[in-house]
Amino acid sequence: METDDVLDGAPTADTAARVREVIAAAGVSQREFARRVVMDPSKLSRSLSGTRRFTAAELARIADEGRVDAGWLLGTRARERAAAPTVEVEGGRPLQIVRETVRLIAEHGFHAVRVADIARACATSSAAIHYHFPGRAELLEAAVRWCMDEDTARRAARLAEADDAAAELRQLIALQTPRTAQQRRQWAVWLDLWAEAARSTAVGRLHSEYYRQWRETVADVVRRGVGQGVFRAGLDPQAAALTLTALIDGLATHVLSVGGPSSVAAADAMHAALTTHVTDTILAP
């Protein structure tokens, strides 16, 4: 549930204009700024247009990112630069909180992570965590959203490097093969989220929408490949994407269930199986 308390005063009609100033000073797009403050881009857009009120926690994160006083955003204080944190945190305190939340989810599971654990990992207090994310549910949703945004950014960067659709598909397979610690951590979070999706929780629905977008990305690559002549003529992009993503999910689950040095061999086997599948069923003969 969104709240509009905690900070001094309440958001005013001028708050949106001040937030626009902060975004302009950051020199990034509105979507990128939303990513930096771990906010749903559609909520930022609606808040800026006046059809939705910023929550106190959102304004706290915006103030943190823009290094401005939160009271100035609310119109209760004169503009002044916020004091620099005693300990400089890469990306700012909100992103540190979110990154540590993702790490703890990967290590201990979605429901085992407590706000006190996150505060300890960030070397701060639970009150400081609640300043940026009032409730555990909001924090976990922000962590999931950040995880998805990071994955989308990595995917877009890899696809931009590819010469054709066949190369794009090889890049996607490489990204989804859990070889590195970061990839394994990402997959551990995904596995937890599938259970949430099955229960149709708010976080689960967020993951379901993201997964729909991921499968559509694969379908788009297949569609381009058919048009380029590098994939089999008449191939159904949606069916091919469904089969390939399901195969990736099953094989990755197996890799994560194997520990120690054996996980390297399992990841290699996964990559080989996916490559064979693409060669036999997707690439033009």
C-alpha positions as CSV (number, residue, x, y, z in Angstrom):
1,M,0.0,0.0,0.0
2,E,1.3,3.4,-0.9
3,T,1.7,6.0,1.8
4,D,2.2,9.8,1.7
5,D,3.5,10.4,5.2
6,V,6.9,10.0,6.9
7,L,8.5,13.1,5.4
8,D,7.8,16.7,6.7
9,G,4.5,17.7,5.1
10,A,2.8,16.1,2.1
11,P,3.4,16.3,-1.6
12,T,2.2,19.5,-3.2
13,A,1.2,20.5,-6.7
14,D,4.7,21.8,-7.2
15,T,6.4,18.6,-6.1
16,A,6.2,17.2,-9.6
17,A,7.9,20.3,-11.1
18,R,10.7,20.0,-8.6
19,V,11.1,16.3,-9.4
20,R,11.3,17.2,-13.1
21,E,14.2,19.6,-12.2
22,V,16.0,16.8,-10.5
23,I,15.6,14.5,-13.5
24,A,16.8,17.3,-15.9
25,A,19.8,17.9,-13.7
26,A,20.6,14.2,-13.8
27,G,20.9,14.4,-17.6
28,V,19.2,11.0,-18.1
29,S,15.9,9.9,-19.6
30,Q,12.8,9.6,-17.4
31,R,12.9,5.8,-17.7
32,E,16.6,5.6,-16.7
33,F,15.9,7.9,-13.7
34,A,13.1,5.6,-12.6
35,R,15.5,2.7,-12.8
36,R,18.0,4.6,-10.6
37,V,15.4,5.3,-7.9
38,V,14.0,1.8,-8.2
39,M,10.5,3.0,-9.2
40,D,8.0,1.7,-11.7
41,P,8.4,4.0,-14.8
42,S,4.6,4.2,-15.2
43,K,4.2,5.4,-11.7
44,L,6.8,8.0,-12.2
45,S,5.1,9.2,-15.3
46,R,1.7,9.4,-13.6
47,S,3.1,11.2,-10.6
48,L,4.8,13.8,-12.9
49,S,1.6,14.3,-14.8
50,G,-0.4,14.8,-11.6
51,T,-2.7,11.7,-11.9
52,R,-0.9,10.1,-9.0
53,R,0.9,11.3,-5.8
54,F,4.5,10.5,-5.0
55,T,4.8,8.4,-1.9
56,A,7.1,9.7,0.9
57,A,9.5,6.8,0.2
58,E,9.7,7.6,-3.5
59,L,10.5,11.2,-2.7
60,A,13.2,10.1,-0.3
61,R,14.8,8.0,-3.0
62,I,14.5,10.8,-5.5
63,A,16.1,13.2,-3.0
64,D,18.9,10.7,-2.4
65,E,19.6,10.3,-6.1
66,G,19.5,14.0,-6.9
67,R,21.4,15.0,-3.7
68,V,18.8,17.5,-2.8
69,D,16.9,18.0,0.5
70,A,13.7,16.0,0.7
71,G,11.9,19.0,2.3
72,W,12.6,21.1,-0.8
73,L,10.9,18.5,-2.9
74,L,7.8,18.8,-0.7
75,G,8.0,22.6,-0.7
76,T,8.5,22.9,3.0
77,R,12.1,24.1,3.0
78,A,14.3,26.3,0.9
79,R,16.4,24.5,-1.7
80,E,19.7,23.2,-0.4
81,R,22.0,20.4,-1.3
82,A,21.6,17.4,0.9
83,A,24.5,16.6,3.1
84,A,26.9,14.0,1.7
85,P,26.6,10.6,3.4
86,T,29.2,9.8,6.1
87,V,30.1,6.7,4.1
88,E,29.9,7.0,0.3
89,V,27.8,4.2,-1.2
90,E,28.2,3.3,-4.8
91,G,24.9,4.2,-6.6
92,G,23.4,5.7,-3.5
93,R,21.8,4.1,-0.4
94,P,18.6,2.9,-2.1
95,L,20.4,0.9,-4.8
96,Q,22.7,-0.5,-2.1
97,I,19.7,-1.7,-0.2
98,V,18.1,-3.2,-3.3
99,R,21.4,-5.0,-4.4
100,E,21.8,-6.5,-0.9
101,T,18.2,-7.6,-0.9
102,V,18.7,-9.4,-4.2
103,R,21.8,-11.1,-2.9
104,L,20.1,-12.2,0.3
105,I,17.1,-13.6,-1.7
106,A,19.4,-15.6,-3.9
107,E,21.3,-17.0,-0.8
108,H,18.4,-17.6,1.6
109,G,15.1,-17.5,-0.3
110,F,12.4,-15.0,-0.9
111,H,10.5,-15.5,2.4
112,A,13.6,-15.9,4.6
113,V,14.9,-12.4,4.1
114,R,14.0,-10.0,6.9
115,V,14.5,-6.2,6.9
116,A,16.9,-6.6,9.9
117,D,19.1,-8.9,7.7
118,I,19.1,-6.3,4.9
119,A,20.0,-3.5,7.4
120,R,22.9,-5.6,8.7
121,A,24.2,-6.3,5.2
122,C,24.1,-2.5,4.5
123,A,25.7,-1.6,7.8
124,T,22.7,0.6,8.7
125,S,19.5,0.5,10.8
126,S,16.1,-0.9,10.0
127,A,14.8,2.6,10.3
128,A,17.1,3.7,7.5
129,I,15.8,0.9,5.3
130,H,12.1,1.9,6.1
131,Y,12.9,5.5,5.2
132,H,13.5,4.4,1.6
133,F,11.1,1.4,1.5
134,P,8.4,1.6,4.2
135,G,7.4,-2.0,4.0
136,R,9.0,-5.3,3.4
137,A,6.6,-6.0,0.4
138,E,7.6,-2.7,-1.3
139,L,11.3,-3.5,-0.8
140,L,11.0,-7.0,-2.2
141,E,9.1,-5.7,-5.2
142,A,11.7,-3.0,-5.8
143,A,14.4,-5.7,-5.6
144,V,12.6,-7.8,-8.2
145,R,12.1,-4.9,-10.5
146,W,15.8,-3.9,-10.2
147,C,16.8,-7.5,-11.0
148,M,14.6,-7.5,-14.1
149,D,15.8,-4.1,-15.3
150,E,19.5,-5.3,-14.9
151,D,18.7,-8.4,-16.9
152,T,16.9,-6.4,-19.6
153,A,19.9,-4.0,-19.9
154,R,22.4,-6.8,-20.3
155,R,20.2,-8.5,-22.9
156,A,19.9,-5.3,-24.9
157,A,23.6,-4.7,-24.8
158,R,24.4,-8.3,-26.1
159,L,21.8,-8.1,-28.9
160,A,23.3,-4.8,-30.1
161,E,26.6,-6.6,-30.6
162,A,25.1,-9.3,-32.9
163,D,25.4,-9.2,-36.7
164,D,22.2,-11.2,-37.4
165,A,19.4,-13.1,-35.6
166,A,21.5,-16.3,-35.3
167,A,24.2,-14.4,-33.4
168,E,21.5,-12.8,-31.3
169,L,20.1,-16.2,-30.3
170,R,23.6,-17.4,-29.4
171,Q,24.0,-14.3,-27.2
172,L,20.7,-15.0,-25.4
173,I,21.7,-18.6,-24.8
174,A,25.0,-17.5,-23.3
175,L,23.3,-15.0,-21.1
176,Q,20.9,-17.6,-19.8
177,T,23.5,-20.3,-19.0
178,P,24.4,-20.0,-15.3
179,R,28.2,-20.1,-15.5
180,T,29.2,-17.1,-13.4
181,A,28.3,-16.3,-9.7
182,Q,26.2,-13.4,-10.9
183,Q,24.2,-15.6,-13.3
184,R,23.7,-18.3,-10.7
185,R,22.5,-15.6,-8.3
186,Q,20.0,-14.3,-10.9
187,W,18.7,-17.8,-11.5
188,A,18.3,-18.5,-7.8
189,V,16.1,-15.4,-7.6
190,W,14.0,-16.5,-10.7
191,L,13.4,-19.9,-9.2
192,D,11.9,-18.3,-6.1
193,L,9.8,-15.9,-8.2
194,W,8.2,-18.8,-10.1
195,A,6.7,-20.0,-6.9
196,E,5.4,-16.5,-6.2
197,A,3.9,-16.3,-9.8
198,A,2.1,-19.6,-9.2
199,R,0.5,-18.0,-6.1
200,S,-0.5,-14.9,-8.0
201,T,1.1,-12.5,-5.5
202,A,1.9,-8.9,-6.5
203,V,5.6,-9.8,-7.0
204,G,4.5,-13.0,-8.8
205,R,2.4,-11.0,-11.3
206,L,5.3,-8.7,-11.9
207,H,7.5,-11.7,-12.7
208,S,4.9,-13.2,-15.0
209,E,4.7,-10.0,-17.0
210,Y,8.5,-9.9,-17.2
211,Y,8.6,-13.5,-18.3
212,R,6.0,-12.7,-21.0
213,Q,8.3,-9.9,-22.3
214,W,11.3,-12.2,-22.2
215,R,9.6,-14.9,-24.3
216,E,8.4,-12.2,-26.7
217,T,12.0,-11.1,-27.1
218,V,13.0,-14.6,-28.2
219,A,10.0,-14.7,-30.5
220,D,11.1,-11.4,-32.1
221,V,14.6,-12.8,-32.7
222,V,13.2,-15.9,-34.3
223,R,10.9,-13.8,-36.5
224,R,13.9,-11.7,-37.7
225,G,15.9,-14.8,-38.3
226,V,13.2,-16.3,-40.6
227,G,13.0,-13.0,-42.5
228,Q,16.8,-12.9,-42.8
229,G,16.8,-16.5,-44.1
230,V,19.1,-17.7,-41.3
231,F,16.3,-19.7,-39.6
232,R,14.0,-22.3,-41.1
233,A,11.3,-21.0,-43.4
234,G,7.8,-21.3,-42.0
235,L,9.0,-21.5,-38.4
236,D,6.3,-20.4,-35.9
237,P,8.1,-17.7,-33.8
238,Q,5.8,-18.1,-30.8
239,A,6.0,-21.9,-30.7
240,A,9.8,-21.8,-31.1
241,A,10.2,-19.3,-28.3
242,L,7.9,-21.3,-26.0
243,T,9.9,-24.4,-26.6
244,L,13.3,-22.8,-26.3
245,T,12.5,-20.8,-23.1
246,A,11.0,-23.9,-21.5
247,L,14.2,-25.9,-22.3
248,I,16.3,-23.1,-20.9
249,D,14.3,-23.0,-17.7
250,G,14.5,-26.8,-17.1
251,L,18.2,-27.1,-17.9
252,A,19.1,-24.1,-15.7
253,T,17.1,-25.6,-12.8
254,H,19.2,-28.7,-13.1
255,V,22.5,-26.7,-13.2
256,L,21.6,-24.9,-10.0
257,S,20.8,-28.1,-8.3
258,V,24.4,-29.3,-8.9
259,G,27.0,-27.8,-6.5
260,G,30.7,-27.5,-6.5
261,P,33.0,-28.2,-9.6
262,S,30.2,-30.3,-11.1
263,S,28.2,-27.2,-11.8
264,V,30.7,-26.1,-14.4
265,A,30.3,-29.3,-16.3
266,A,26.5,-29.1,-15.9
267,A,26.6,-25.5,-17.4
268,D,28.7,-26.7,-20.3
269,A,26.2,-29.5,-20.9
270,M,23.3,-27.1,-20.8
271,H,24.9,-24.8,-23.3
272,A,25.7,-27.8,-25.6
273,A,22.1,-29.1,-25.4
274,L,20.7,-25.6,-26.2
275,T,23.1,-25.2,-29.1
276,T,22.1,-28.6,-30.5
277,H,18.4,-27.8,-30.1
278,V,18.8,-24.5,-32.1
279,T,20.9,-26.2,-34.8
280,D,18.4,-29.1,-35.2
281,T,15.1,-27.1,-35.0
282,I,15.7,-23.4,-35.7
283,L,18.7,-22.7,-37.9
284,A,18.2,-23.0,-41.6
285,P,19.6,-26.4,-42.9
